[in-house]
C-alpha cells in the first residue's frame, strides 16, 4: 500500500484554559471533491477512516515533521474520530517551542489548514464510470483507509498537478508499476479513456 497525503484548507479552533492550549480541526471532510490530483478528483466516504482513528496510535505533527510532534493517541494528548462532517482531531499542544509557536500562528491566522497521511486499504477505493461534470475527470472514492498521522500544516490546499498521474497515485490505483513512467502510460486526456483503463486493469474496486 502506498502512502498518500491530503491537505485541507480548513481553519482550526484554538482555546486556552490556564496554561493549557488545545486546538481542534478537521483532517478531512466527507463527500467533498478534491482539486485535480493529476488526472482525477477524489472524495472521502463517511466511515472511511473511523476504524483507523479508533485503533491506531495516530501521531499529530506540524507540517508532517516528526521533529515537531504535537500529540499522540496513546498518550491521550491527541483525540480524533469521525462525526457527521468528517475526520476531526483535537490536540493538547505541548509546552515546547513548536507548540507555543504554533499556538501563536493559529491565533494570528497564519496557519489555516490541516492534513493527514494515509494508505488505502484493500478494496477501499473505487472509480466511477460517470465523470465529474465540472472538469470531465474521473472520481476516485475512498471507502476505507488507514490514517497514521495528521495535524496542522502551513500550506492549506490540496496538492494539484496538470502533468498527469504522479507515480505514487498511479501505483495506488493499480494502473502503473515501478518500471513504468506513469506520465507516459496514463495520459491526462481524454478522461474517459483513463476511467476505462482504471476499470479494465481491475486495480480499483
Contact map, one row per residue, 1 for C-alpha under 8 A:
1110000000000000000000000000000000000000000000000000000000000000000000000000000000000000000000000000000000000000000000111000000000000000000000000000000000000000000000000001000000000000000000000000000000000
1111000000000000000000000000000000000000000000000000000000000000000000000000000000000000000000000000000000000000000000110000000000000000000000000000000000000000000000011011000000000000000000000000000000000
1111100000000000000000000000000000000000000000000000000000000000000000000000000000000000000000000000000000000000000011110000000000000000000000000000000000000000000000010000000000000000000000000000000000000
0111110000000000000000000000000000000000000000000000000000000000000000000000000000000000000000000000000000000000000011100000000000000000000000000000000000000000000000011000000000000000000000000000000000000
0011111000000000000000000000000000000000000000000000000000000000000000000000000000000000000000000000000000000000001111000000000000000000000000000000000000000000000000000000000000000000000000000000000000000
0001111100000000000000000000000000000000000000000000000000000000000000000000000000000000000000000000000000000000001110000000000000000000000000000000000000000110000000000000000000000000000000000000000000000
0000111110000000000000000010000000000000000000000000000000000000000000000000000000000000000000000000000000000000111100000000000000000000000000000000000010111110000000000000000000000000000000000000000000000
0000011111000000000000000011000000000000000000000000000000000000000000000000000000000000000000000000000000000000111000000000000000000000000000000000000000011100000000000000000000000000000000000000000000000
0000001111100000000000000000000000000000000000000000000000000000000000000000000000000000000000000000000000000001110000000000000000000000000000000000000000011100000000000000000000000000000000000000000000000
0000000111110000000000001100000000000000000000000000000000000000000000000000000000000000000000000000000000000001110000000000000000000000000000000000000000010000000000000000000000000000000000000000000000000
0000000011111000000000001000000000000000000000000000000000000000000000000000000000000000000000000000000000001011110000000000000000000000000000000000000000000000000000000000000000000000000000000000000000000
0000000001111100000000111100000000000000000000000000000000000000000000000000000000000000000000000000000001000001110000000000000000000000000000000000000100000000000000000000000000000000000000000000000000000
0000000000111110000000111000000000000000000000000000000000000000000000000000000000000000000000000000000001000000000000000000000000000000000000000000000000000000000000000000000000000000000000000000000000000
0000000000011111000011110000000000000000000000000000000000000000000000000000000000000000000000000000001001100000000000000000000000000000000000000000000000000000000000000000000000000000000000000000000000000
0000000000001111100011100000000000000000000000000000000000000000000000000000000000000000000000000000000000000000000000000000000000000000000000000000000000000000000000000000000000000000000000000000000000000
0000000000000111111111000000000000000000000000000000000000000000000000000000000000000000000000000000000000000000000000000000000000000000000000000000000000000000000000000000000000000000000000000000000000000
0000000000000011111110000000000000000000000000000000000000000000000000000000000000000000000000000000000000000000000000000000000000000000000000000000000000000000000000000000000000000000000000000000000000000
0000000000000001111110000000000000000000000000000000000000000000000000000000000000000000000000000000000000000000000000000000000000000000000000000000000000000000000000000000000000000000000000000000000000000
0000000000000001111110000000000000000000000000000000000000000000000000000000000000000000000000000000000000000000000000000000000000000000000000000000000000000000000000000000000000000000000000000000000000000
0000000000000001111111000000000000000000000000000000000000000000000000000000000000000000000110000000000000000000000000000000000000000000000000000000000000000000000000000000000000000000000000000000000000000
0000000000000111111111100000000000000000000000000000000000000000000000000000000000000000000110000000001000000000000000000000000000000000000000000000000000000000000000000000000000000000000000000000000000000
0000000000000111000111110000000000000000000000000000000000000000000000000000000000000000011110000000000000000000000000000000000000000000000000000000000000000000000000000000000000000000000000000000000000000
0000000000011110000011111000000000000000000000000000000000000000000000000000000000000000011110000000001000000000000000000000000000000000000000000000000000000000000000000000000000000000000000000000000000000
0000000000011100000001111100000000000000000000000000000000000000000000000000000000000001111000000000000000000000000000000000000000000000000000000000000000000000000000000000000000000000000000000000000000000
0000000001111000000000111110000000000000000000000000000000000000000000000000000000000001110000000000000000000000010000000000000000000000000000000000000100000000000000000000000000000000000000000000000000000
0000000001010000000000011111100000000000000000000000000000000000000000000000000000000111100000000000000000000000010000000000000000000000000000000000000000000000000000000000000000000000000000000000000000000
0000001100000000000000001111100000000000000000000000000000000000000000000000000000000111100000000000000000000000011100000000000000000000000000000000011000000000000000000000000000000000000000000000000000000
0000000100000000000000000111110000000000000100000000000000000000000000000000000000000111000000000000000000000000011100000000000000000000000000000000000000000000000000000000000000000000000000000000000000000
0000000000000000000000000111111100000000000100000000000000000000000000000000000000001110000000000000000000000000000000000000000000000000000000000000000000000000000000000000000000000000000000000000000000000
0000000000000000000000000001111100000000001111000000000000000000000000000000000000001110000000000000000000000000000000000000000000000000000000000000000000000000000000000000000000000000000000000000000000000
0000000000000000000000000000111110000000001111000000000000000000000000000000000000000000000000000000000000000000000000000000000000000000000000000000000000000000000000000000000000000000000000000000000000000
0000000000000000000000000000111111000000011100000000000000000000000000000000000000000000000000000000000000000000000000000000000000000000000000000000000000000000000000000000000000000000000000000000000000000
0000000000000000000000000000001111100000111000000000000000000000000000000000000000000000000000000000000000000000000000000000000000000000000000000000000000000000000000000000000000000000000000000000000000000
0000000000000000000000000000000111111000111000000000000000000000000000000000000000000000000000000000000000000000000000000000000000000000000000000000000000000100000000000000000000000000000000000000000000000
0000000000000000000000000000000011111000110000000000000000000000000000000000000000000000000000000000000000000000000000000000000000000000000000000000000000000111000000000000000000000000000000000000000000000
0000000000000000000000000000000001111111100000000000000000000000000000000000000000000000000000000000000000000000000000000000000000000000000000000000000000000001110000000000000000000000000000000000000000000
0000000000000000000000000000000001111111110000000000000000000000000000000000000000000000000000000000000000000000000000000000000000000000000000000000000000000111100010000000000000000000000000000000000000000
0000000000000000000000000000000000011111000000000000000000000000000000000000000000000000000000000000000000000000000000000000000000000000000000000000000000000001111111000000000000000000000100000000000000000
0000000000000000000000000000000000011111100000000000000000000000000000000000000000000000000000000000000000000000000000000000000000000000110000000000000000000000010110000000000000000000000110100000000000000
0000000000000000000000000000000000011111110000000000000000000000000000000000000000000000000000000000000000000000000000000000000000000000111100000000000000000000000000000000000000000000000000000000000000000
0000000000000000000000000000000011111011111000000000000000000000000000000000000000000000000000000000000000000000000000000000000000010000111100000000000000000000000000000000000000000000000000000000000000000
0000000000000000000000000000000111101001111100000000000000000000000000000000000000000000000000000000000000000000000000000000000000000000001111000000000000000000000000000000000000000000000000000000000000000
0000000000000000000000000000011111000000111110000000000000000000000000000000000000000000000000000000000000000000000000000000000000000000001111000000000000000000000000000000000000000000000000000000000000000
0000000000000000000000000001111100000000011111010000000000000000000000000000000000000000000000000000000000000000000000000000000000000000000011100000000000000000000000000000000000000000000000000000000000000
0000000000000000000000000000011000000000001111110000000000000000000000000000000000000000000000000000000000000000000000000000000000000000000011100000000000000000000000000000000000000000000000000000000000000
0000000000000000000000000000011000000000000111111000000000000000000000000000000000010100000000000000000000000000000000000000000000000000000000100000000000000000000000000000000000000000000000000000000000000
0000000000000000000000000000000000000000000011111110000000000000000000000000000001000000000000000000000000000000000000000000000000000000000000110000000000000000000000000000000000000000000000000000000000000
0000000000000000000000000000000000000000000111111110000000000000000000000000000000000000000000000000000000000000000000000000000000000000000001111000000000000000000000000000000000000000000000000000000000000
0000000000000000000000000000000000000000000001111111100000000000000000000000000001000010000000000000000000000000000000000000000000000000000000011110000000000000000000000000000000000000000000000000000000000
0000000000000000000000000000000000000000000000111111110000000000000000000000000011000010000000000000000000000000000000000000000000000000000000000000000000000000000000000000000000000000000000000000000000000
0000000000000000000000000000000000000000000000111111111000000000000000000000000000000000000000000000000000000000000000000000000000000000000000000000000000000000000000000000000000000000000000000000000000000
0000000000000000000000000000000000000000000000001111111100000000000000000000000000000000000000000000000000000000000000000000000000000000000000001111000000000000000000000000000000000000000000000000000000000
0000000000000000000000000000000000000000000000001111111101000000000000000000000111000000000000000000000000000000000000000000000000000000000000000011000000000000000000000000000000000000000000000000000000000
0000000000000000000000000000000000000000000000000111111100000000000000000000000110000000000000000000000000000000000000000000000000000000000000000000000000000000000000000000000000000000000000000000000000000
0000000000000000000000000000000000000000000000000011111110000000000000000000000000000000000000000000000000000000000000000000000000000000000000000000000000000000000000000000000000000000000000000000000000000
0000000000000000000000000000000000000000000000000001111111000000000000001000000000000000000000000000000000000000000000000000000000000000000000000011000000000000000000000000000000000000000000000000000000000
0000000000000000000000000000000000000000000000000000001111100000000000011100000000000000000000000000000000000000000000000000000000000000000000000001000000000000000000000000000000000000000000000000000000000
0000000000000000000000000000000000000000000000000000100111110000000000011100010000000000000000000000000000000000000000000000000000000000000000000011110000000000000000000000000000000000000000000000000000000
0000000000000000000000000000000000000000000000000000000011111000000011111000010000000000000000000000000000000000000000000000000000000000000000000001110000000000000000000000000000000000000000000000000000000
0000000000000000000000000000000000000000000000000000000001111100000011110000010000000000001000000000000000000000000000000000000000000000000000000000111000000000000000000000000000000000000000000000000000000
0000000000000000000000000000000000000000000000000000000000111111110111100000000000000000000000000000000000000000000000000000000000000000000000000000111100000000000000000000000000000000000000000000000000000
0000000000000000000000000000000000000000000000000000000000011111100111000000000000000000000000000000000000000000000000000000000000000000000000000000001110000000000000000000000000000000000000000000000000000
0000000000000000000000000000000000000000000000000000000000001111100000000000000000000000000000000000000000000000000000000000000000000000000000000000001111000000000000000000000000000000000000000000000000000
0000000000000000000000000000000000000000000000000000000000001111110100000000000000000000000000000000000000000000000000000000000000000000000000000000111010000000000000000000000000000000000000000000000000000
0000000000000000000000000000000000000000000000000000000000001111111110000000000000000000000000000000000000000000000000000000000000000000000000000000000000000000000000000000000000000000000000000000000000000
0000000000000000000000000000000000000000000000000000000000001001111110000000000000000000000000000000000000000000000000000000000000000000000000000000000000000000000000000000000000000000000000000000000000000
0000000000000000000000000000000000000000000000000000000000000000111110000000000000000000000000000000000000000000000000000000000000000000000000000000000000000000000000000000000000000000000000000000000000000
0000000000000000000000000000000000000000000000000000000000001101111111000000000000000000000000000100000000000000000000000000000000000000000000000000000000000000000000000000000000000000000000000000000000000
0000000000000000000000000000000000000000000000000000000000111100111111100000000000000000000000000000000000000000000000000000000000000000000000000000000000000000000000000000000000000000000000000000000000000
0000000000000000000000000000000000000000000000000000000000111100000111110000000000000000001111000110000000000000000000000000000000000000000000000000000000000000000000000000000000000000000000000000000000000
0000000000000000000000000000000000000000000000000000000000111000000011111011110000000000001111000000000000000000000000000000000000000000000000000000000000000000000000000000000000000000000000000000000000000
0000000000000000000000000000000000000000000000000000000011110000000001111111110000000000000000000000000000000000000000000000000000000000000000000000000000000000000000000000000000000000000000000000000000000
0000000000000000000000000000000000000000000000000000000111100000000000111111111100000000000000000000000000000000000000000000000000000000000000000000000000000000000000000000000000000000000000000000000000000
0000000000000000000000000000000000000000000000000000000011000000000000011111110000000000000000000000000000000000000000000000000000000000000000000000000000000000000000000000000000000000000000000000000000000
0000000000000000000000000000000000000000000000000000000000000000000000111111110000000000000000000000000000000000000000000000000000000000000000000000000000000000000000000000000000000000000000000000000000000
0000000000000000000000000000000000000000000000000000000000000000000000111111111000000000000000000000000000000000000000000000000000000000000000000000000000000000000000000000000000000000000000000000000000000
0000000000000000000000000000000000000000000000000000000000000000000000111111111000000000001110000000000000000000000000000000000000000000000000000000000000000000000000000000000000000000000000000000000000000
0000000000000000000000000000000000000000000000000000000001110000000000111111111100000000111100000000000000000000000000000000000000000000000000000000000000000000000000000000000000000000000000000000000000000
0000000000000000000000000000000000000000000000000000000000000000000000001001111110000000111000000000000000000000000000000000000000000000000000000000000000000000000000000000000000000000000000000000000000000
0000000000000000000000000000000000000000000000000000110000000000000000001000011111000011110000000000000000000000000000000000000000000000000000000000000000000000000000000000000000000000000000000000000000000
0000000000000000000000000000000000000000000000000100110000000000000000000000001111100011100000000000000000000000000000000000000000000000000000000000000000000000000000000000000000000000000000000000000000000
0000000000000000000000000000000000000000000000101100100000000000000000000000000111111111000000000000000000000000000000000000000000000000000000000000000000000000000000000000000000000000000000000000000000000
0000000000000000000000000000000000000000000000000000000000000000000000000000000011111111000000000000000000000000000000000000000000000000000000000000000000000000000000000000000000000000000000000000000000000
0000000000000000000000000000000000000000000001000000000000000000000000000000000001111100000000000000000000000000000000000000000000000000000000000000000000000000000000000000000000000000000000000000000000000
0000000000000000000000000000110000000000000000000000000000000000000000000000000001111110000000000000000000000000000000000000000000000000000000000000000000000000000000000000000000000000000000000000000000000
0000000000000000000000000111110000000000000001000000000000000000000000000000000001111111000000000000000000000000000000000000000000000000000000000000000000000000000000000000000000000000000000000000000000000
0000000000000000000000000111110000000000000000001100000000000000000000000000000111101111100000000000000000000000000000000000000000000000000000000000000000000000000000000000000000000000000000000000000000000
0000000000000000000000011111000000000000000000000000000000000000000000000000000111100111110000000000000000000000000000000000000000000000000000000000000000000000000000000000000000000000000000000000000000000
0000000000000000000000011110000000000000000000000000000000000000000000000000011110000011111000000000000000000000000000000000000000000000000000000000001000000000000000000000000000000000000000000000000000000
0000000000000000000001111000000000000000000000000000000000000000000000000000011100000001111100000000000000000000000000000000000000000000000000000000000000000000000000000000000000000000000000000000000000000
0000000000000000000001110000000000000000000000000000000000010000000001100000111000000000111110000000000000000000000000000000000000000000000000000000000000000000000000000000000000000000000000000000000000000
0000000000000000000111100000000000000000000000000000000000000000000001100000110000000000011111000000000000000000000000000000000000000000000000000000000000000000000000000000000000000000000000000000000000000
0000000000000000000111100000000000000000000000000000000000000000000001100000100000000000001111100011001000000000000000000000000000000000000000000000000000000000000000000000000000000000000000000000000000000
0000000000000000000000000000000000000000000000000000000000000000000001100000000000000000000111110111000000000000000000000000000000000000000000000000000000000000000000000000000000000000000000000000000000000
0000000000000000000000000000000000000000000000000000000000000000000000000000000000000000000011111011000000000000000000000000000000000000000000000000000000000000000000000000000000000000000000000000000000000
0000000000000000000000000000000000000000000000000000000000000000000000000000000000000000000001111111000000000000000000000000000000000000000000000000000000000000000000000000000000000000000000000000000000000
0000000000000000000000000000000000000000000000000000000000000000000000000000000000000000000000111111100000000000000000000000000000000000000000000000000000000000000000000000000000000000000000000000000000000
0000000000000000000000000000000000000000000000000000000000000000000101000000000000000000000001011111110000000000000000000000000000000000000000000000000000000000000000000000000000000000000000000000000000000
0000000000000000000000000000000000000000000000000000000000000000000001000000000000000000000011111111111000000000000000000000000000000000000000000000000000000000000000000000000000000000000000000000000000000
0000000000000000000000000000000000000000000000000000000000000000000000000000000000000000000011111111111100000000000000000000000000000000000000000000000000000000000000000000000000000000000000000000000000000
0000000000000000000000000000000000000000000000000000000000000000000000000000000000000000000000001111111110000000000000000000000000000000000000000000000000000000000000000000000000000000000000000000000000000
0000000000000000000000000000000000000000000000000000000000000000000000000000000000000000000000000111111111000010000000000000000000000000000000000000000000000000000000000000000000000000000000000000000000000
0000000000000100000010100000000000000000000000000000000000000000000000000000000000000000000010000011111111100000000000000000000000000000000000000000000000000000000000000000000000000000000000000000000000000
0000000000000000000000000000000000000000000000000000000000000000000000000000000000000000000000000001111111110000000000000000000000000000000000000000000000000000000000000000000000000000000000000000000000000
0000000000000000000000000000000000000000000000000000000000000000000000000000000000000000000000000000111111111110000000000000000000000000000000000000000000000000000000000000000000000000000000000000000000000
0000000000011100000000000000000000000000000000000000000000000000000000000000000000000000000000000000011111111111000000000000000000000000000000000000000000000000000000000000000000000000000000000000000000000
0000000000000100000000000000000000000000000000000000000000000000000000000000000000000000000000000000001111111100000000000000000000000000000000000000000000000000000000000000000000000000000000000000000000000
0000000000000000000000000000000000000000000000000000000000000000000000000000000000000000000000000000000111111110000000000000000000000000000000000000000000000000000000000000000000000000000000000000000000000
0000000000100000000000000000000000000000000000000000000000000000000000000000000000000000000000000000000011111111000000000000000000000000000000000000000000000000000000000000000000000000000000000000000000000
0000000000000000000000000000000000000000000000000000000000000000000000000000000000000000000000000000000011111111000000000000000000000000000000000000000001000000000000000000000000000000000000000000000000000
0000000000100000000000000000000000000000000000000000000000000000000000000000000000000000000000000000010011011111100000000000000000000000000000000000000111100000000000000000000000000000000000000000000000000
0000000011110000000000000000000000000000000000000000000000000000000000000000000000000000000000000000000001001111110000000000000000000000000000000000000111110000000000000000000000000000000000000000000000000
0000001111110000000000000000000000000000000000000000000000000000000000000000000000000000000000000000000000000011111000000000000000000000000000000000000111111000000000000000000000000000000000000000000000000
0000001111110000000000001111000000000000000000000000000000000000000000000000000000000000000000000000000000000001111100000000000000000000000000000000011110010000000000000000000000000000000000000000000000000
0000111100000000000000000011000000000000000000000000000000000000000000000000000000000000000000000000000000000000111110000000000000000000000000000000011110010000000000000000000000000000000000000000000000000
0000111000000000000000000011000000000000000000000000000000000000000000000000000000000000000000000000000000000000011111000000000000000000000000000011111000000000000000000000000000000000000000000000000000000
0011110000000000000000000000000000000000000000000000000000000000000000000000000000000000000000000000000000000000001111100000000000000000000000000011110000000000000000000000000000000000000000000000000000000
0011100000000000000000000000000000000000000000000000000000000000000000000000000000000000000000000000000000000000000111110000000000000000000000001111100000000000000000000000000000000000000000000000000000000
1111000000000000000000000000000000000000000000000000000000000000000000000000000000000000000000000000000000000000000011111000000000000000000000001110000000000000000000000000000000000000000000000000000000000
1110000000000000000000000000000000000000000000000000000000000000000000000000000000000000000000000000000000000000000001111101100000000000000001011100000000000000000000000001000000000000000000000000000000000
1000000000000000000000000000000000000000000000000000000000000000000000000000000000000000000000000000000000000000000000111111100000000000000000011100000000000000000000000000000000000000000000000000000000000
0000000000000000000000000000000000000000000000000000000000000000000000000000000000000000000000000000000000000000000000011111100000000000000000000000000000000000000000000000000000000000000000000000000000000
0000000000000000000000000000000000000000000000000000000000000000000000000000000000000000000000000000000000000000000000001111110000000000000000010000000000000000000000000000000000000000000000000000000000011
0000000000000000000000000000000000000000000000000000000000000000000000000000000000000000000000000000000000000000000000011111110000000000000001111000000000000000000000000000000000000000000000000000000000001
0000000000000000000000000000000000000000000000000000000000000000000000000000000000000000000000000000000000000000000000011111111000000000000111110000000000000000000000000000000000000000000000000000000000011
0000000000000000000000000000000000000000000000000000000000000000000000000000000000000000000000000000000000000000000000000011111100000000000111100000000000000000000000000000000000000000000000000000000000011
0000000000000000000000000000000000000000000000000000000000000000000000000000000000000000000000000000000000000000000000000000111110000000011110000000000000000000000000000000000000000000000000000010011000011
0000000000000000000000000000000000000000000000000000000000000000000000000000000000000000000000000000000000000000000000000000011111100000011110000000000000000000000000000000000000000000000000000010000000000
0000000000000000000000000000000000000000000000000000000000000000000000000000000000000000000000000000000000000000000000000000001111100000010000000000000000000000000000000000000000000000000000000011000000000
0000000000000000000000000000000000000000000000000000000000000000000000000000000000000000000000000000000000000000000000000000000111110000011000000000000000000000000000000000000000000000000000000000000000000
0000000000000000000000000000000000000000000000000000000000000000000000000000000000000000000000000000000000000000000000000000000111111001111000000000000000000000000000000000000000000000000000110000000000000
0000000000000000000000000000000000000000100000000000000000000000000000000000000000000000000000000000000000000000000000000000000001111111111000000000000000000000000000000000000000000000000000000000000000000
0000000000000000000000000000000000000000000000000000000000000000000000000000000000000000000000000000000000000000000000000000000000111111100000000000000000000000000000000000000000000000000000000000000000000
0000000000000000000000000000000000000000000000000000000000000000000000000000000000000000000000000000000000000000000000000000000000011111000000000000000000000000000000000000000000000000000000000000000000000
0000000000000000000000000000000000000000000000000000000000000000000000000000000000000000000000000000000000000000000000000000000000011111100000000000000000000000000000000000000000000000000000000000000000000
0000000000000000000000000000000000000000000000000000000000000000000000000000000000000000000000000000000000000000000000000000000000111111110000000000000000000000000000000000000000000000000000100000000000000
0000000000000000000000000000000000000011100000000000000000000000000000000000000000000000000000000000000000000000000000000000000000111011111000000000000000000000000000000000000000000000000000110000000000000
0000000000000000000000000000000000000011100000000000000000000000000000000000000000000000000000000000000000000000000000000000001111110001111100000000000000000000000000000000000000000000000000110110000000000
0000000000000000000000000000000000000001111000000000000000000000000000000000000000000000000000000000000000000000000000000000001101110000111110000000000000000000000000000000000000000000000000000000000000000
0000000000000000000000000000000000000001111000000000000000000000000000000000000000000000000000000000000000000000000000000000111100000000011111000000000000000000000000000000000000000000000000000000000000000
0000000000000000000000000000000000000000011110000000000000000000000000000000000000000000000000000000000000000000000000000000111100000000001111100000000000000000000000000000000000000000000000000000000000000
0000000000000000000000000000000000000000011110010000000000000000000000000000000000000000000000000000000000000000000000010001110000000000000111111000000000000000000000000000000000000000000000000000000000000
0000000000000000000000000000000000000000000111110000000000000000000000000000000000000000000000000000000000000000000000000001110000000000000011111000000000000000000000000000000000000000000000000000000000000
0000000000000000000000000000000000000000000000111000000000000000000000000000000000000000000000000000000000000000000000011011100000000000000001111100000000000000000000000000000000000000000000000000000000000
0000000000000000000000000000000000000000000000011001000000000000000000000000000000000000000000000000000000000000000001111001000000000000000001111110000000000000000000000000000000000000000000000000000000000
0000000000000000000000000000000000000000000000001001000000000000000000000000000000000000000000000000000000000000000001111000000000000000000000011111000000000000000000000000000000000000000000000000000000000
0000000000000000000000000000000000000000000000001001100101000000000000000000000000000000000000000000000000000000000111100000000000000000000000001111110000000000000000000000000000000000000000000000000000000
0000000000000000000000000000000000000000000000000001100111100000000000000000000000000000000000000000000000000000000111000000000000000000000000000111110000000000000000000000000000000000000000000000000000000
0000000000000000000000000000000000000000000000000000000001111001000000000000000000000000000000000000000000000000000111000000000000000000000000000011111000000000000000000000000000000000000000000000000000000
0000000000000000000000000010000000000000000000000000000001111001000000000000000000000000000000000000000000000000011110000000000000000000000000000011111100000000000000000000000000000000000000000000000000000
0000000000000000000000000010000000000000000000000000000000011111000000000000000000000000100000000000000000000000011100000000000000000000000000000000111110000000000000000000000000000000000000000000000000000
0000000000010000000000001000000000000000000000000000000000001110000000000000000000000000000000000000000000000011111000000000000000000000000000000000011111000000000000000000000000000000000000000000000000000
0000001000000000000000000000000000000000000000000000000000000111000000000000000000000000000000000000000000000011111000000000000000000000000000000000001111110000000000000000000000000000000000000000000000000
0000000000000000000000000000000000000000000000000000000000000010000000000000000000000000000000000000000000000111100000000000000000000000000000000000000111110000000000000000000000000000000000000000000000000
0000001000000000000000000000000000000000000000000000000000000000000000000000000000000000000000000000000000000011100000000000000000000000000000000000000011111000000000000000000000000000000000000000000000000
0000001111000000000000000000000000000000000000000000000000000000000000000000000000000000000000000000000000000001111000000000000000000000000000000000000011111100000000000000000000000000000000000000000000000
0000001110000000000000000000000000000000000000000000000000000000000000000000000000000000000000000000000000000000100000000000000000000000000000000000000000111110000000000000000000000000000000000000000000000
0000011110000000000000000000000001101000000000000000000000000000000000000000000000000000000000000000000000000000000000000000000000000000000000000000000000011111000000000000000000000000000000000000000000000
0000011000000000000000000000000000101000000000000000000000000000000000000000000000000000000000000000000000000000000000000000000000000000000000000000000000001111100000000000000000000000000000000000000000000
0000000000000000000000000000000000111100000000000000000000000000000000000000000000000000000000000000000000000000000000000000000000000000000000000000000000000111110000000000000000000000000000000000000000000
0000000000000000000000000000000000011100000000000000000000000000000000000000000000000000000000000000000000000000000000000000000000000000000000000000000000000011111100000000000000000000000000000000000000000
0000000000000000000000000000000000010110000000000000000000000000000000000000000000000000000000000000000000000000000000000000000000000000000000000000000000000001111100000000000000000000000100000000000000000
0000000000000000000000000000000000000100000000000000000000000000000000000000000000000000000000000000000000000000000000000000000000000000000000000000000000000000111110000000000000000010000100000000000000000
0000000000000000000000000000000000000110000000000000000000000000000000000000000000000000000000000000000000000000000000000000000000000000000000000000000000000000111111000000000000000110011100000000000000000
0000000000000000000000000000000000001110000000000000000000000000000000000000000000000000000000000000000000000000000000000000000000000000000000000000000000000000001111101100000000000110011100000000000000000
0000000000000000000000000000000000000100000000000000000000000000000000000000000000000000000000000000000000000000000000000000000000000000000000000000000000000000000111111100000000000110000000000000000000000
0000000000000000000000000000000000000000000000000000000000000000000000000000000000000000000000000000000000000000000000000000000000000000000000000000000000000000000011111110000100001110000000000000000000000
0111000000000000000000000000000000000000000000000000000000000000000000000000000000000000000000000000000000000000000000000000000000000000000000000000000000000000000001111111000000000000000000000000000000000
0101000000000000000000000000000000000000000000000000000000000000000000000000000000000000000000000000000000000000000000000000000000000000000000000000000000000000000011111111100000000000000000000000000000000
0000000000000000000000000000000000000000000000000000000000000000000000000000000000000000000000000000000000000000000000000000000000000000000000000000000000000000000011111111111110000100000000000000000000000
0100000000000000000000000000000000000000000000000000000000000000000000000000000000000000000000000000000000000000000000000000000000000000000000000000000000000000000000111111111111000000000000000000000000000
1100000000000000000000000000000000000000000000000000000000000000000000000000000000000000000000000000000000000000000000010000000000000000000000000000000000000000000000011111111000000000000000000000000000000
0000000000000000000000000000000000000000000000000000000000000000000000000000000000000000000000000000000000000000000000000000000000000000000000000000000000000000000000001111111100000000000000000000010000110
0000000000000000000000000000000000000000000000000000000000000000000000000000000000000000000000000000000000000000000000000000000000000000000000000000000000000000000000000111111110000000000000000000010011110
0000000000000000000000000000000000000000000000000000000000000000000000000000000000000000000000000000000000000000000000000000000000000000000000000000000000000000000000000111111110000000010000000000110010100
0000000000000000000000000000000000000000000000000000000000000000000000000000000000000000000000000000000000000000000000000000000000000000000000000000000000000000000000100110111111011100100000000000000000000
0000000000000000000000000000000000000000000000000000000000000000000000000000000000000000000000000000000000000000000000000000000000000000000000000000000000000000000000000110011111110000000000000000000000000
0000000000000000000000000000000000000000000000000000000000000000000000000000000000000000000000000000000000000000000000000000000000000000000000000000000000000000000000000010000111111000000000000000000000000
0000000000000000000000000000000000000000000000000000000000000000000000000000000000000000000000000000000000000000000000000000000000000000000000000000000000000000000000000000000011111000000000000000000000000
0000000000000000000000000000000000000000000000000000000000000000000000000000000000000000000000000000000000000000000000000000000000000000000000000000000000000000000000000000000111111100100000000000000000000
0000000000000000000000000000000000000000000000000000000000000000000000000000000000000000000000000000000000000000000000000000000000000000000000000000000000000000000000100000000101111111100000000000000000000
0000000000000000000000000000000000000000000000000000000000000000000000000000000000000000000000000000000000000000000000000000000000000000000000000000000000000000000111100100000100011111110000000000000000000
0000000000000000000000000000000000000000000000000000000000000000000000000000000000000000000000000000000000000000000000000000000000000000000000000000000000000000001111100000000000001111111100000000000000000
0000000000000000000000000000000000000000000000000000000000000000000000000000000000000000000000000000000000000000000000000000000000000000000000000000000000000000000000000000000000001111111000000000000000000
0000000000000000000000000000000000000000000000000000000000000000000000000000000000000000000000000000000000000000000000000000000000000000000000000000000000000000000000000000000100011111111000000000000000000
0000000000000000000000000000000000000000000000000000000000000000000000000000000000000000000000000000000000000000000000000000000000000000000000000000000000000000000110000000001000000111111100000100000000000
0000000000000000000000000000000000000000000000000000000000000000000000000000000000000000000000000000000000000000000000000000000000000000000000000000000000000000000110000000000000000011111111000100000000000
0000000000000000000000000000000000000110000000000000000000000000000000000000000000000000000000000000000000000000000000000000000000000000000000000000000000000000011110000000000000000010011111100100000000000
0000000000000000000000000000000000000010000000000000000000000000000000000000000000000000000000000000000000000000000000000000000000000000000000000000000000000000000000000000000000000000001111111100000000000
0000000000000000000000000000000000000000000000000000000000000000000000000000000000000000000000000000000000000000000000000000000000000000000000000000000000000000000000000000000000000000001111111100000000000
0000000000000000000000000000000000000010000000000000000000000000000000000000000000000000000000000000000000000000000000000000000000100001110000000000000000000000000000000000000000000000000111111110000000000
0000000000000000000000000000000000000000000000000000000000000000000000000000000000000000000000000000000000000000000000000000000000100000110000000000000000000000000000000000000000000000000011111111000000000
0000000000000000000000000000000000000000000000000000000000000000000000000000000000000000000000000000000000000000000000000000000000000000000000000000000000000000000000000000000000000000000011111111100000000
0000000000000000000000000000000000000000000000000000000000000000000000000000000000000000000000000000000000000000000000000000000000000000010000000000000000000000000000000000000000000000011111111111110000000
0000000000000000000000000000000000000000000000000000000000000000000000000000000000000000000000000000000000000000000000000000001110000000010000000000000000000000000000000000000000000000000000111111111000000
0000000000000000000000000000000000000000000000000000000000000000000000000000000000000000000000000000000000000000000000000000000010000000000000000000000000000000000000000000000000000000000000011111111100000
0000000000000000000000000000000000000000000000000000000000000000000000000000000000000000000000000000000000000000000000000000000000000000000000000000000000000000000000000000001000000000000000001111111110000
0000000000000000000000000000000000000000000000000000000000000000000000000000000000000000000000000000000000000000000000000000001000000000000000000000000000000000000000000000111000000000000000000111111111110
0000000000000000000000000000000000000000000000000000000000000000000000000000000000000000000000000000000000000000000000000000001000000000000000000000000000000000000000000000000000000000000000000011111111110
0000000000000000000000000000000000000000000000000000000000000000000000000000000000000000000000000000000000000000000000000000000000000000000000000000000000000000000000000000000000000000000000000001111111000
0000000000000000000000000000000000000000000000000000000000000000000000000000000000000000000000000000000000000000000000000000000000000000000000000000000000000000000000000000011000000000000000000000111111110
0000000000000000000000000000000000000000000000000000000000000000000000000000000000000000000000000000000000000000000000000000000000000000000000000000000000000000000000000000010000000000000000000000011111111
0000000000000000000000000000000000000000000000000000000000000000000000000000000000000000000000000000000000000000000000000000000000000000000000000000000000000000000000000000111000000000000000000000011011111
0000000000000000000000000000000000000000000000000000000000000000000000000000000000000000000000000000000000000000000000000010111000000000000000000000000000000000000000000000110000000000000000000000011011111
0000000000000000000000000000000000000000000000000000000000000000000000000000000000000000000000000000000000000000000000000011111000000000000000000000000000000000000000000000000000000000000000000000000001111
